Amino acid sequence: MTRRPRIAMIEDNEDNRLLGRALLEDRYDVIEFATGPDGLSGILAEPPDLVLLDISLPGMDGREVLDHLRADPRSATLPVVALTAHAMAGDREHLLKLGFDAYVSKPIVDEQDLLKTIERLLPGREGGLA
Amino acid sequence: MASSSGDRSGGAGLDAAALDNLRRQGGDELLGQLLASFHARTPERLAGARRALAADDRDEALRLIHSLKSSAALVGAGAIRSLARQAEEQARAGTPELGSALDRIEREFAQLLPDLTRRLEGTPR
């Protein structure tokens, strides 16, 4: 039996974590972190298959967390998806330029967008939803 | 692509499309949990932001306003989302006073409460 992919979600808002878990837990093992430092230490201790990373975290924000992840060999190549409410034109390009692999807008209205993004980026997947 | 569904609220009620979407995504239980959270946490966040401002901790006040905005967007409280977003933008632009923004959000929440309470009574938690 193949192992279920592990998704780490770093998101400070409890309600967004609740929704994220509801959307993902049928398919993936979801581990949640409320702050950047907690997420970083959890991910480095046991790297997941993909990271969903809120941009507007208090203290250490998502960009800073990404920099740390990319700088560490244990997490340098992990797929990281930015979660952000800043859905203005040009944001996508900016986030990709920073090193995020993809971008999903919050609130998550279209869960298929999130699921397709995850499936496309998970190592060894062909990008299709079962 | 995600849309700005939270902005479609008429002001005195939650956006039905946003609520329908949550129900579709996670059933009545998820919807009930999110409504209950918004009902309980909005006053807590407002009070926390006021305490933070009184203690001259603008970062903490903005963190709470940001959380409020995010949760309001989730349950389709468009007017509160807009007010919280304006407060964030004003703070970034250097406006020193955030108390009146909290007053406006509090008034909007009070207007929303009858609809929120009615919907809460109809959902499991």
HADDOCK unambig.tbl for C-alpha pairs under 7 A between the chains (distance, minus, plus):
assign (segid A and resid 13 and name CA) (segid B and resid 67 and name CA) 6.01 0.50 0.50
assign (segid A and resid 15 and name CA) (segid B and resid 34 and name CA) 6.25 0.50 0.50
assign (segid A and resid 15 and name CA) (segid B and resid 71 and name CA) 6.33 0.50 0.50
assign (segid A and resid 22 and name CA) (segid B and resid 26 and name CA) 6.04 0.50 0.50
assign (segid A and resid 23 and name CA) (segid B and resid 25 and name CA) 6.71 0.50 0.50
assign (segid A and resid 58 and name CA) (segid B and resid 63 and name CA) 6.43 0.50 0.50
assign (segid A and resid 105 and name CA) (segid B and resid 2 and name CA) 5.81 0.50 0.50
assign (segid A and resid 107 and name CA) (segid B and resid 73 and name CA) 6.41 0.50 0.50
assign (segid A and resid 107 and name CA) (segid B and resid 74 and name CA) 5.56 0.50 0.50
assign (segid A and resid 108 and name CA) (segid B and resid 2 and name CA) 6.31 0.50 0.50
assign (segid A and resid 109 and name CA) (segid B and resid 2 and name CA) 5.25 0.50 0.50
assign (segid A and resid 109 and name CA) (segid B and resid 3 and name CA) 6.94 0.50 0.50
assign (segid A and resid 109 and name CA) (segid B and resid 21 and name CA) 6.93 0.50 0.50
assign (segid A and resid 110 and name CA) (segid B and resid 1 and name CA) 6.49 0.50 0.50
assign (segid A and resid 110 and name CA) (segid B and resid 2 and name CA) 5.75 0.50 0.50
assign (segid A and resid 113 and name CA) (segid B and resid 1 and name CA) 6.58 0.50 0.50
